[in-house]
Amino acid sequence: MDLINQTITRERIVDVACAGGVIPADVEADLLKVAVFDRREGFSPVFGFVRGLKADIGAVGTTVNLDEYTLLVVGSSDYDMAHCANLLLESGGGVALVDKGRVLEEIPFPIGGLFSLEPWRDVGQKLTAVQQTLKQRGAEFPKPLYALCFLTFVTLPELRITGRGLVRAKERRIVPLVVE
């Protein structure tokens, strides 16, 4: 998925190196991994890749994403992505940034993974800190977290990711991650 802007994606097929059956992220090529967990079907992850975020970050995760409202994690490090996912699962959901094993930002949303118990001003300040951290790490969008929240929204063009797989939005068809 190429991010054209904060809400629109384009499908792009790219050649990537694969070692031992693992396709790594590549920060220099702006290719980050995406994992979306299907909360309805045993919570097993679906994987994809995204380009265009331009953030050098181990992992950013959120349970606030359109249509799915499930755990979505994007990152360059499998370890940090797993750490971020576990952190959000333990807190009941929310938003978190992890890099090199260290939690940079965390906003728990313990009510359905969507709502905080903290005052709205505090949550707003923490969301601003998340956006600023992502921009300091190279993201160019005004609100880079929003781009991730829209990755699951299958009514927008062109390629999206849900807990059921990669979806070509126009065709409403699940497509494979790997094309030979």
Backbone as CSV, one residue per row, in Angstrom:
resi,resn,N_x,N_y,N_z,CA_x,CA_y,CA_z,C_x,C_y,C_z
1,MET,0.850,-1.164,0.000,0.000,0.000,0.000,0.898,1.229,0.000
2,ASP,0.779,2.023,-1.016,1.469,3.312,-1.044,0.517,4.363,-0.500
3,LEU,0.958,5.118,0.491,0.153,6.228,0.999,0.309,7.407,0.048
4,ILE,-0.781,7.778,-0.605,-0.778,8.931,-1.500,-0.944,10.203,-0.668
5,ASN,-1.806,10.120,0.325,-1.968,11.181,1.316,-2.425,10.504,2.615
6,GLN,-2.972,11.234,3.536,-3.340,10.647,4.829,-4.490,9.657,4.736
7,THR,-5.246,9.650,3.649,-6.403,8.766,3.571,-6.428,7.855,2.352
8,ILE,-5.725,8.176,1.296,-5.800,7.430,0.048,-4.536,6.587,-0.147
9,THR,-4.747,5.343,-0.588,-3.622,4.453,-0.879,-3.668,4.046,-2.345
10,ARG,-2.546,3.550,-2.807,-2.442,2.988,-4.153,-1.714,1.659,-4.028
11,GLU,-2.156,0.691,-4.803,-1.486,-0.606,-4.804,-0.195,-0.504,-5.596
12,ARG,0.863,-1.085,-5.031,2.145,-1.121,-5.726,2.786,-2.478,-5.467
13,ILE,3.214,-3.109,-6.523,3.927,-4.371,-6.403,5.415,-4.060,-6.492
14,VAL,6.170,-4.496,-5.476,7.598,-4.215,-5.413,8.376,-5.503,-5.218
15,ASP,9.601,-5.512,-5.703,10.509,-6.630,-5.468,11.197,-6.408,-4.123
16,VAL,11.173,-7.431,-3.284,11.836,-7.345,-1.991,12.664,-8.603,-1.757
17,ALA,13.700,-8.448,-0.964,14.537,-9.590,-0.600,13.809,-10.405,0.460
18,CYS,13.923,-11.703,0.345,13.288,-12.610,1.289,14.338,-13.602,1.766
19,ALA,14.514,-13.683,3.068,15.509,-14.610,3.627,14.817,-15.562,4.589
20,GLY,14.895,-16.851,4.311,14.303,-17.834,5.207,12.801,-17.729,5.329
21,GLY,12.146,-17.272,4.279,10.693,-17.149,4.307,10.192,-15.896,5.005
22,VAL,11.082,-15.000,5.376,10.711,-13.771,6.071,10.974,-12.579,5.154
23,ILE,9.975,-11.719,5.034,10.135,-10.482,4.272,10.313,-9.355,5.286
24,PRO,11.500,-8.768,5.354,11.738,-7.727,6.352,11.237,-6.353,5.902
25,ALA,11.003,-5.504,6.868,10.756,-4.106,6.574,12.066,-3.483,6.104
26,ASP,11.975,-2.333,5.436,13.167,-1.647,4.946,12.960,-0.145,5.111
27,VAL,13.483,0.399,6.213,13.286,1.820,6.526,13.869,2.705,5.428
28,GLU,15.035,2.334,4.901,15.662,3.151,3.851,14.806,3.220,2.595
29,ALA,14.075,2.152,2.299,13.171,2.134,1.145,11.763,2.577,1.544
30,ASP,11.589,3.023,2.790,10.294,3.476,3.296,9.238,2.375,3.182
31,LEU,9.631,1.152,3.512,8.735,0.008,3.442,8.579,-0.564,4.845
32,LEU,7.422,-0.310,5.449,7.152,-0.776,6.807,6.147,-1.921,6.791
33,LYS,6.273,-2.808,7.757,5.315,-3.904,7.897,4.031,-3.395,8.541
34,VAL,2.937,-4.063,8.206,1.639,-3.788,8.820,1.070,-5.117,9.298
35,ALA,0.565,-5.142,10.506,-0.150,-6.309,11.022,-1.503,-5.847,11.540
36,VAL,-2.553,-6.528,11.094,-3.907,-6.261,11.583,-4.434,-7.568,12.155
37,PHE,-4.983,-7.496,13.348,-5.468,-8.674,14.041,-6.986,-8.742,13.941
38,ASP,-7.496,-9.872,13.495,-8.938,-10.050,13.354,-9.522,-10.458,14.701
39,ARG,-10.206,-9.540,15.352,-10.739,-9.813,16.684,-11.924,-10.763,16.659
40,ARG,-12.480,-10.999,15.477,-13.630,-11.895,15.374,-13.231,-13.347,15.143
41,GLU,-12.064,-13.593,14.582,-11.664,-14.938,14.169,-10.372,-15.392,14.847
42,GLY,-10.359,-15.469,16.156,-9.215,-16.019,16.864,-8.029,-15.088,17.000
43,PHE,-8.172,-13.855,16.578,-7.156,-12.825,16.764,-5.842,-13.140,16.061
44,SER,-5.896,-13.858,14.951,-4.678,-14.132,14.191,-4.393,-12.952,13.260
45,PRO,-3.112,-12.625,13.053,-2.778,-11.419,12.276,-2.774,-11.657,10.763
46,VAL,-3.054,-10.585,10.062,-2.879,-10.491,8.612,-1.751,-9.493,8.403
47,PHE,-0.864,-9.770,7.441,0.289,-8.902,7.236,0.244,-8.233,5.875
48,GLY,0.831,-7.049,5.833,1.000,-6.307,4.596,2.190,-5.381,4.750
49,PHE,2.353,-4.511,3.768,3.422,-3.506,3.802,2.848,-2.164,3.397
50,VAL,3.437,-1.113,3.931,3.000,0.240,3.593,4.228,1.099,3.291
51,ARG,4.084,1.932,2.266,5.112,2.926,1.932,4.476,4.297,1.993
52,GLY,5.290,5.275,2.343,4.804,6.643,2.350,4.672,7.257,3.724
53,LEU,4.759,6.455,4.783,4.697,7.034,6.131,5.984,7.780,6.425
54,LYS,7.108,7.248,5.960,8.429,7.864,6.082,8.872,8.071,7.518
55,ALA,8.384,7.243,8.424,8.767,7.350,9.832,9.738,6.230,10.180
56,ASP,10.864,6.601,10.730,11.849,5.634,11.207,11.472,5.279,12.643
57,ILE,10.622,4.266,12.772,10.085,3.888,14.079,10.029,2.369,14.168
58,GLY,10.336,1.846,15.340,10.238,0.410,15.543,8.813,-0.074,15.381
59,ALA,7.853,0.639,16.009,6.444,0.263,15.896,5.542,1.385,16.375
60,VAL,4.421,1.508,15.695,3.318,2.350,16.145,2.066,1.495,16.038
61,GLY,1.294,1.479,17.108,0.096,0.655,17.126,-1.108,1.442,17.576
62,THR,-2.283,1.010,17.097,-3.528,1.641,17.495,-4.678,0.659,17.398
63,THR,-5.642,0.830,18.269,-6.884,0.066,18.173,-8.008,0.947,17.646
64,VAL,-7.671,2.175,17.281,-8.650,3.103,16.723,-8.390,3.183,15.224
65,ASN,-9.194,2.443,14.454,-9.062,2.468,13.005,-10.442,2.229,12.404
66,LEU,-10.701,2.923,11.348,-12.043,2.931,10.779,-12.490,1.566,10.282
67,ASP,-13.701,1.237,10.587,-14.401,0.003,10.226,-13.953,-1.220,11.009
68,GLU,-12.686,-1.358,11.316,-12.202,-2.580,11.970,-12.212,-2.463,13.498
69,TYR,-11.736,-1.349,14.022,-11.629,-1.141,15.463,-10.964,-2.333,16.138
70,THR,-9.828,-2.684,15.595,-9.050,-3.790,16.122,-7.583,-3.371,16.158
71,LEU,-6.739,-4.225,16.619,-5.330,-3.895,16.763,-4.628,-3.845,15.406
72,LEU,-4.001,-2.722,15.120,-3.196,-2.509,13.921,-1.832,-2.018,14.380
73,VAL,-0.778,-2.656,13.883,0.585,-2.255,14.246,1.396,-2.102,12.964
74,VAL,2.126,-0.992,12.863,3.001,-0.708,11.721,4.402,-0.496,12.267
75,GLY,5.407,-1.034,11.555,6.751,-0.798,12.049,7.855,-1.404,11.218
76,SER,9.065,-1.154,11.689,10.269,-1.635,11.005,10.918,-2.811,11.736
77,SER,10.495,-3.071,12.961,11.105,-4.115,13.786,10.033,-5.100,14.256
78,ASP,10.220,-6.366,13.922,9.273,-7.385,14.379,9.195,-7.400,15.907
79,TYR,10.355,-7.267,16.560,10.390,-7.262,18.026,9.580,-6.091,18.590
80,ASP,9.807,-4.895,18.065,9.074,-3.723,18.558,7.592,-3.812,18.232
81,MET,7.257,-4.390,17.083,5.843,-4.556,16.726,5.159,-5.503,17.719
82,ALA,5.832,-6.601,18.072,5.269,-7.537,19.050,5.144,-6.882,20.420
83,HIS,6.161,-6.121,20.805,6.132,-5.418,22.098,4.975,-4.423,22.131
84,CYS,4.803,-3.668,21.055,3.731,-2.680,20.943,2.363,-3.366,21.003
85,ALA,2.208,-4.469,20.265,0.938,-5.200,20.262,0.611,-5.709,21.661
86,ASN,1.593,-6.291,22.338,1.361,-6.801,23.691,1.014,-5.686,24.667
87,LEU,1.678,-4.552,24.530,1.399,-3.394,25.376,-0.059,-2.956,25.220
88,LEU,-0.522,-2.865,23.978,-1.901,-2.439,23.731,-2.909,-3.498,24.178
89,LEU,-2.582,-4.753,24.017,-3.473,-5.809,24.496,-3.605,-5.761,26.015
90,GLU,-2.493,-5.542,26.701,-2.509,-5.487,28.169,-3.288,-4.283,28.696
91,SER,-3.252,-3.160,27.958,-3.925,-1.949,28.433,-5.379,-1.869,27.986
92,GLY,-5.811,-2.813,27.156,-7.183,-2.787,26.664,-7.344,-2.015,25.375
93,GLY,-6.230,-1.544,24.825,-6.257,-0.809,23.560,-5.705,0.586,23.728
94,GLY,-5.699,1.325,22.620,-5.197,2.689,22.635,-4.219,2.943,21.525
95,VAL,-3.195,3.727,21.840,-2.154,4.104,20.881,-0.814,3.964,21.592
96,ALA,0.183,3.438,20.874,1.515,3.316,21.477,2.588,3.428,20.407
97,LEU,3.733,3.974,20.798,4.929,4.021,19.964,6.045,3.317,20.720
98,VAL,6.745,2.416,20.021,7.851,1.668,20.622,9.027,1.740,19.662
99,ASP,10.219,1.930,20.206,11.421,1.917,19.377,12.579,1.334,20.173
100,LYS,13.236,0.342,19.565,14.377,-0.335,20.184,14.041,-0.842,21.592
101,GLY,12.844,-1.402,21.728,12.413,-1.986,22.992,11.912,-1.004,24.024
102,ARG,11.922,0.289,23.691,11.528,1.327,24.646,10.194,1.940,24.246
103,VAL,9.294,2.101,25.198,7.998,2.739,24.942,8.221,4.250,24.895
104,LEU,7.930,4.844,23.738,8.092,6.292,23.575,6.831,7.053,23.971
105,GLU,5.686,6.516,23.586,4.398,7.136,23.906,3.394,6.024,24.131
106,GLU,2.448,6.258,25.051,1.368,5.298,25.268,0.130,6.043,25.745
107,ILE,-0.981,5.758,25.093,-2.273,6.315,25.498,-3.243,5.143,25.638
108,PRO,-3.524,4.697,26.840,-4.462,3.586,27.011,-5.907,4.019,26.724
109,PHE,-6.621,3.167,26.003,-8.054,3.331,25.759,-8.730,2.058,26.269
110,PRO,-8.903,1.931,27.575,-9.375,0.673,28.147,-10.846,0.350,27.884
111,ILE,-11.604,1.294,27.408,-13.024,1.033,27.149,-13.191,0.703,25.670
112,GLY,-13.250,-0.590,25.393,-13.437,-1.077,24.031,-12.284,-0.770,23.100
113,GLY,-11.157,-0.342,23.623,-10.025,0.025,22.784,-10.211,1.350,22.079
114,LEU,-11.292,2.066,22.426,-11.646,3.311,21.732,-11.714,4.534,22.627
115,PHE,-11.920,4.318,23.926,-12.157,5.445,24.815,-11.222,5.415,26.012
116,SER,-10.821,6.605,26.431,-9.938,6.775,27.578,-10.760,7.189,28.794
117,LEU,-10.226,6.908,29.947,-10.834,7.371,31.191,-10.208,8.687,31.658
118,GLU,-9.175,9.138,30.942,-8.484,10.372,31.310,-9.238,11.592,30.772
119,PRO,-9.013,12.781,31.350,-9.646,13.995,30.829,-9.272,14.221,29.358
120,TRP,-10.222,14.731,28.592,-10.017,14.885,27.148,-8.829,15.768,26.824
121,ARG,-8.543,16.767,27.635,-7.381,17.626,27.362,-6.078,16.833,27.480
122,ASP,-6.005,15.950,28.471,-4.809,15.123,28.643,-4.639,14.180,27.454
123,VAL,-5.743,13.587,27.017,-5.691,12.688,25.865,-5.265,13.471,24.616
124,GLY,-5.811,14.671,24.448,-5.441,15.521,23.311,-3.955,15.855,23.313
125,GLN,-3.409,16.168,24.482,-1.977,16.468,24.581,-1.139,15.241,24.237
126,LYS,-1.581,14.074,24.677,-0.841,12.845,24.371,-0.924,12.503,22.884
127,LEU,-2.088,12.727,22.270,-2.205,12.504,20.822,-1.300,13.449,20.047
128,THR,-1.218,14.693,20.492,-0.311,15.657,19.868,1.133,15.180,20.000
129,ALA,1.483,14.642,21.158,2.845,14.125,21.368,3.132,12.953,20.432
130,VAL,2.158,12.068,20.219,2.332,10.944,19.289,2.590,11.481,17.882
131,GLN,1.762,12.427,17.439,1.919,12.996,16.094,3.291,13.668,15.954
132,GLN,3.705,14.419,16.963,4.997,15.110,16.918,6.162,14.124,16.892
133,THR,6.063,13.068,17.665,7.131,12.065,17.677,7.264,11.423,16.308
134,LEU,6.135,11.078,15.691,6.183,10.489,14.350,6.785,11.472,13.337
135,LYS,6.446,12.744,13.456,7.027,13.747,12.544,8.523,13.927,12.806
136,GLN,8.933,13.900,14.067,10.359,13.985,14.386,11.127,12.800,13.827
137,ARG,10.439,11.685,13.644,11.044,10.478,13.108,10.950,10.400,11.587
138,GLY,10.489,11.488,10.952,10.510,11.553,9.497,9.170,11.608,8.794
139,ALA,8.073,11.316,9.488,6.757,11.349,8.847,6.460,12.768,8.366
140,GLU,5.918,12.870,7.160,5.693,14.182,6.556,4.238,14.634,6.601
141,PHE,3.307,13.738,6.897,1.898,14.128,6.957,1.652,15.006,8.179
142,PRO,0.693,15.925,8.107,0.390,16.763,9.272,-0.010,15.940,10.505
143,LYS,-0.783,14.867,10.281,-1.199,13.980,11.367,-0.965,12.534,10.923
144,PRO,0.279,12.068,11.030,0.633,10.755,10.490,-0.143,9.593,11.108
145,LEU,-0.550,9.700,12.359,-1.319,8.625,12.973,-2.633,8.413,12.224
146,TYR,-3.215,9.478,11.700,-4.483,9.353,10.961,-4.323,8.478,9.724
147,ALA,-3.173,8.558,9.081,-2.935,7.718,7.902,-3.068,6.246,8.278
148,LEU,-2.591,5.879,9.451,-2.688,4.496,9.897,-4.124,4.131,10.260
149,CYS,-4.843,5.069,10.839,-6.240,4.816,11.211,-7.115,4.562,9.989
150,PHE,-6.718,5.068,8.824,-7.492,4.892,7.595,-7.068,3.670,6.779
151,LEU,-5.967,2.993,7.138,-5.500,1.846,6.357,-6.530,0.727,6.273
152,THR,-7.420,0.642,7.240,-8.416,-0.429,7.281,-9.755,-0.021,6.671
153,PHE,-9.879,1.188,6.197,-11.165,1.730,5.723,-11.381,1.362,4.261
154,VAL,-12.113,0.282,4.024,-12.220,-0.313,2.684,-13.109,0.449,1.707
155,THR,-13.680,1.566,2.098,-14.492,2.330,1.156,-13.680,3.392,0.413
156,LEU,-12.413,3.530,0.758,-11.540,4.479,0.072,-10.578,3.728,-0.844
157,PRO,-10.128,4.384,-1.921,-9.185,3.731,-2.836,-7.829,3.513,-2.153
158,GLU,-7.074,2.617,-2.496,-7.282,1.615,-3.526,-7.048,0.251,-2.899
159,LEU,-5.949,0.121,-2.164,-5.644,-1.132,-1.480,-5.698,-0.877,0.022
160,ARG,-6.406,-1.738,0.729,-6.570,-1.606,2.188,-6.210,-2.912,2.862
161,ILE,-6.100,-2.879,4.180,-5.825,-4.094,4.936,-6.845,-4.211,6.061
162,THR,-7.393,-5.399,6.204,-8.338,-5.685,7.279,-7.879,-6.960,7.978
163,GLY,-8.596,-7.354,8.988,-8.289,-8.588,9.683,-8.523,-9.827,8.838
164,ARG,-9.124,-9.643,7.687,-9.374,-10.765,6.773,-8.388,-10.805,5.609
165,GLY,-7.602,-9.741,5.430,-6.605,-9.726,4.369,-6.468,-8.380,3.694
166,LEU,-5.623,-8.355,2.649,-5.465,-7.163,1.814,-6.664,-7.087,0.879
167,VAL,-7.256,-5.906,0.773,-8.490,-5.758,0.002,-8.304,-4.695,-1.075
168,ARG,-8.602,-5.080,-2.330,-8.735,-4.087,-3.394,-10.118,-3.479,-3.236
169,ALA,-10.164,-2.245,-2.814,-11.418,-1.618,-2.417,-12.442,-1.571,-3.544
170,LYS,-12.026,-1.198,-4.730,-12.969,-1.050,-5.837,-13.631,-2.379,-6.190
171,GLU,-12.855,-3.448,-6.147,-13.368,-4.775,-6.501,-13.971,-5.508,-5.301
172,ARG,-13.721,-5.005,-4.105,-14.143,-5.673,-2.877,-13.642,-7.121,-2.855
173,ARG,-12.348,-7.253,-3.180,-11.751,-8.584,-3.313,-10.478,-8.649,-2.488
174,ILE,-10.317,-9.760,-1.773,-9.082,-10.007,-1.031,-8.019,-10.491,-1.991
175,VAL,-6.830,-9.896,-1.871,-5.720,-10.231,-2.778,-4.531,-10.718,-1.948
176,PRO,-3.655,-11.520,-2.552,-2.511,-12.050,-1.798,-1.445,-10.994,-1.553
177,LEU,-0.693,-11.190,-0.488,0.441,-10.314,-0.190,1.579,-10.555,-1.154
178,VAL,1.850,-11.808,-1.453,2.969,-12.171,-2.306,2.454,-12.499,-3.701
179,VAL,3.030,-11.855,-4.698,2.699,-12.105,-6.092,3.956,-12.619,-6.773
180,GLU,3.832,-13.751,-7.422,5.022,-14.332,-8.086,4.983,-14.083,-9.565
